[in-house]
């Protein structure tokens, strides 16, 4: 879209491009009547990944804008397919009645952003497992790690001294998404292995997410406390930044109050017997070594829970 002459666009397409500019890293589902439409590069990507027909729309330019669309009533299925492939999707809805719209242009706003770690659609998730999102901050040879599941309200934070301990935590929580600072992204960790072998989507965020003052203010404001002693985080300098950055990211994607995140639990890995990632795999504690399935693992043998909540709780033990 960098080469598009915005001044030549029709009024509707100009507004679309202004919205897209704010969500450059997302595929924008733009509501037009009974369809969510995608244009330009987003249309090319969605048409390829979803195997839907690519058409065109007059937009004021010499050439028609690439376009594809999906019915609003079937959006979750298409959305889940894109998110499962590691894409972020921004949902832009009509927020006023078309009958009262001034100038015939209906006001639209992005109401949520769906990512692998923030997808709440039960049809896309295994209800017996947590869908964790993890934030990793690498500062001064230490790792600050925050983990959350917005569907259950789980929210944890810790600090780790080296990459091997970090990998153990990644294997333990098996997050579907990792967000991180640029220092971690460039630290030499094998990110391709995390993507390919573990199926984790990894995004590096802009530096402002990890600003010390911004992260602290966001945590204190959300949990309504005056200092970090009340949260048990007084000694977690690096962990505070990861927890704050994760909270900012969740506010940005969910666009609500996150009222179900009522507490944060700090923990120290040294207080527990550590089973490293290699041992966890070879013992087939949670999944089989070859098929990567729960059936046949130790967890499958022991799990006699009757509800999804019980299964998630038992798996954490």
C-alpha positions in Angstrom: 0.0 0.0 0.0 3.0 2.3 0.2 2.7 3.2 -3.5 -1.0 4.1 -3.4 -1.9 7.7 -4.1 -4.4 8.3 -1.3 -5.7 11.5 -2.7 -7.1 9.7 -5.7 -9.1 7.2 -3.7 -12.8 7.2 -3.3 -14.0 8.5 0.2 -14.8 4.9 1.4 -11.4 3.6 0.3 -9.6 6.5 1.8 -11.1 5.8 5.2 -10.2 2.1 4.7 -6.6 3.0 4.1 -6.5 5.4 7.1 -7.7 2.5 9.3 -5.3 0.0 7.7 -2.4 2.4 8.4 -3.1 2.1 12.1 -3.0 -1.8 11.9 -0.2 -2.4 9.5 0.7 -5.8 11.0 -2.9 -7.1 10.8 -5.2 -8.4 8.1 -8.1 -6.0 8.3 -11.6 -7.5 8.2 -13.5 -4.4 7.0 -17.3 -4.7 7.5 -19.4 -3.7 4.5 -23.0 -4.7 4.8 -23.2 -8.5 5.3 -19.6 -9.1 4.4 -16.1 -8.5 5.8 -14.0 -7.3 2.9 -10.3 -7.2 2.4 -8.4 -5.0 -0.1 -5.0 -4.6 -1.7 -2.2 -6.7 0.0 -4.7 -8.1 2.6 -6.9 -9.4 -0.2 -4.0 -11.1 -1.9 -2.9 -12.8 1.3 -6.4 -13.8 2.4 -7.3 -15.1 -1.0 -4.2 -17.3 -1.0 -4.5 -18.6 2.6 -8.2 -19.1 2.6 -8.6 -20.2 -0.9 -11.4 -17.8 -1.7 -12.0 -15.9 -4.9 -10.0 -12.7 -5.6 -12.0 -10.0 -7.3 -11.6 -6.2 -7.7 -13.3 -3.0 -6.7 -13.3 0.4 -8.3 -11.4 2.7 -5.9 -10.6 5.8 -7.8 -7.3 4.6 -9.1 -6.6 3.5 -12.7 -6.7 -0.1 -11.7 -9.3 -1.8 -9.5 -8.2 -2.6 -6.0 -7.7 -6.4 -5.3 -10.6 -7.5 -3.1 -12.0 -10.6 -1.5 -14.7 -11.1 1.2 -16.4 -13.5 3.6 -19.9 -13.5 5.0 -20.2 -12.0 8.4 -22.1 -15.0 9.7 -19.2 -17.3 8.8 -16.4 -15.1 10.0 -15.2 -17.3 12.9 -14.2 -20.2 10.7 -12.2 -18.0 8.3 -10.8 -16.0 11.2 -9.6 -19.1 13.0 -7.8 -20.4 9.9 -5.8 -17.2 9.5 -5.0 -17.0 13.2 -3.9 -20.7 13.2 -1.4 -19.8 10.4 0.1 -17.1 12.6 -1.7 -14.0 11.3 -3.1 -11.2 13.3 -6.6 -10.1 12.3 -8.2 -6.8 13.1 -12.1 -6.8 13.1 -13.4 -3.4 11.9 -17.2 -3.1 12.6 -19.9 -0.6 11.7 -20.5 1.4 14.9 -23.5 3.5 13.7 -26.8 3.0 11.9 -26.3 3.4 8.2 -29.6 5.3 8.1 -28.2 8.1 10.3 -24.7 8.2 8.8 -23.6 11.7 7.7 -22.6 12.0 4.1 -23.5 8.4 3.5 -20.2 7.1 5.1 -20.9 4.8 8.0 -18.5 5.2 10.9 -16.4 2.1 11.6 -13.9 1.2 14.3 -11.6 -1.8 15.1 -13.3 -3.5 18.0 -10.8 -6.3 18.6 -7.6 -7.8 17.3 -7.4 -11.6 17.2 -4.0 -13.3 17.6 -3.0 -16.9 18.3 -2.7 -16.2 22.0 -5.8 -14.1 22.3 -8.3 -16.1 20.4 -11.4 -16.8 22.5 -13.4 -18.9 20.1 -14.1 -22.3 21.7 -14.3 -24.0 18.4 -10.7 -23.1 17.6 -9.3 -24.2 21.0 -8.8 -27.4 22.9 -11.0 -26.7 25.9 -8.9 -29.1 28.1 -5.8 -27.0 27.6 -4.9 -23.4 28.4 -4.3 -21.0 25.5 -1.3 -19.2 26.9 0.3 -16.1 25.6 3.9 -15.4 26.8 5.9 -12.1 26.9 9.6 -12.4 27.1 11.9 -9.5 27.9 15.7 -9.9 27.6 17.6 -7.2 29.6 21.1 -7.4 31.0 21.5 -11.1 30.6 18.2 -11.9 32.4 14.8 -12.9 31.1 11.6 -11.4 32.4 8.7 -13.7 31.6 5.0 -13.1 31.9 2.3 -15.6 31.0 -1.5 -15.2 30.7 -4.6 -17.0 29.6 -7.3 -14.3 29.1 -10.0 -17.0 28.9 -9.3 -18.1 32.5 -7.7 -15.1 34.1 -4.4 -16.9 34.8 -1.5 -14.4 34.9 2.0 -15.4 36.0 5.4 -13.7 36.1 9.0 -14.9 36.8 12.6 -14.1 36.0 15.2 -16.5 34.7 19.0 -16.3 34.6 19.7 -18.2 31.3 18.2 -19.5 28.1 18.0 -23.1 29.2 15.7 -22.2 32.0 13.7 -20.1 29.6 13.2 -23.0 27.2 12.0 -25.2 30.1 9.3 -22.6 30.9 8.3 -22.4 27.2 7.9 -26.2 27.1 6.0 -26.2 30.4 3.4 -23.6 29.4 3.4 -24.4 25.6 2.2 -20.9 24.6 0.5 -20.4 21.3 2.0 -17.0 21.0 5.2 -15.2 22.2 5.6 -11.5 22.2 9.1 -10.1 22.9 11.4 -7.2 22.8 13.9 -6.7 20.0 16.8 -7.7 22.3 15.3 -11.2 22.8 14.4 -11.5 19.1 18.1 -10.8 18.2 19.6 -12.8 21.1 20.5 -15.9 19.1 17.7 -18.1 20.4 16.5 -20.7 17.9 13.2 -19.0 17.1 12.6 -21.1 14.0 12.6 -24.2 16.1 10.0 -22.7 18.4 7.8 -21.9 15.4 8.3 -25.2 13.5 8.6 -27.8 16.3 6.3 -26.2 18.9 3.9 -24.3 16.7 4.5 -21.0 18.5 3.9 -17.7 16.7 6.5 -15.1 17.7 6.2 -11.3 17.3 8.7 -8.7 18.4 7.0 -5.5 19.5 8.1 -1.8 19.3 10.3 -0.6 22.1 7.6 1.7 23.7 5.8 -1.4 24.9 8.8 -2.1 27.2 9.3 1.4 28.6 9.9 0.9 32.3 7.7 3.8 33.5 4.8 2.9 31.1 4.8 -0.8 32.2 4.8 0.1 35.9 2.0 2.7 35.5 -0.1 0.2 33.6 0.2 -2.5 36.2 -0.4 -0.2 39.2 -3.4 1.3 37.4 -5.0 -2.0 36.4 -4.6 -3.7 39.8 -5.4 -0.5 41.7 -2.4 -0.7 44.0 0.2 2.0 45.0 3.3 -0.1 44.9 4.6 -3.4 43.7 5.0 -4.9 47.2 1.2 -5.3 47.2 1.5 -7.5 44.1 4.5 -9.4 45.4 6.6 -8.0 42.5 9.0 -5.7 44.5 12.0 -7.9 43.6 11.0 -8.5 39.9 12.5 -5.6 38.0 12.7 -7.5 34.7 9.5 -9.4 35.4 7.6 -6.1 35.9 8.5 -5.0 32.4 7.4 -8.3 30.8 4.1 -8.3 32.8 3.4 -4.6 32.0 4.2 -5.1 28.3 1.9 -8.1 28.1 -0.9 -6.2 29.8 -0.5 -3.3 27.4 -0.6 -5.7 24.4 -3.8 -7.4 25.8 -5.5 -4.0 26.3 -4.6 -3.1 22.7 -5.9 -6.4 21.2 -9.0 -7.0 23.4 -10.1 -3.3 23.7 -11.9 -4.0 27.0 -11.2 -3.6 30.7 -9.7 -7.1 31.1 -11.7 -7.3 34.3 -11.1 -11.1 34.6 -7.4 -10.4 35.2 -7.8 -9.8 38.9 -4.4 -10.9 40.2 -0.9 -11.7 39.1 1.1 -14.6 40.6 4.9 -14.3 40.8 6.9 -17.5 41.1 10.5 -18.6 41.4 11.4 -21.7 39.4 14.1 -22.6 42.0 11.4 -23.4 44.5 10.3 -26.4 42.5 12.0 -29.6 41.2 12.9 -28.7 37.7 12.2 -31.1 34.9 13.9 -29.8 31.8 12.3 -29.8 28.3 14.2 -32.8 27.1 13.1 -34.9 30.0 9.5 -33.8 29.7 9.4 -34.9 26.1 11.2 -38.3 26.7 9.0 -39.2 29.6 5.9 -38.3 27.5 4.4 -36.5 30.5 1.8 -34.5 28.5 2.1 -35.8 24.9 3.6 -38.7 23.1 7.0 -38.3 21.6 6.1 -39.3 18.1 2.5 -38.3 17.4 2.5 -35.2 19.8 -0.9 -36.4 21.1 -2.3 -36.5 24.6 -3.6 -40.0 24.1 -0.9 -42.4 25.3 0.9 -39.9 27.6 1.1 -40.0 31.4 -1.4 -37.2 31.6 -3.9 -39.2 29.5 -3.5 -42.2 31.8 -4.1 -40.1 35.0 -6.6 -37.6 33.8 -10.0 -38.7 35.0 -11.5 -35.2 35.2 -15.0 -34.6 33.9 -14.9 -31.0 32.9 -12.7 -28.8 30.8 -11.8 -26.6 33.8 -10.8 -29.7 35.7 -8.7 -30.9 32.9 -6.8 -27.6 32.7 -6.3 -27.5 36.4 -5.0 -31.1 36.5 -2.6 -30.5 33.6 -0.9 -27.7 35.7 -0.2 -29.9 38.6 
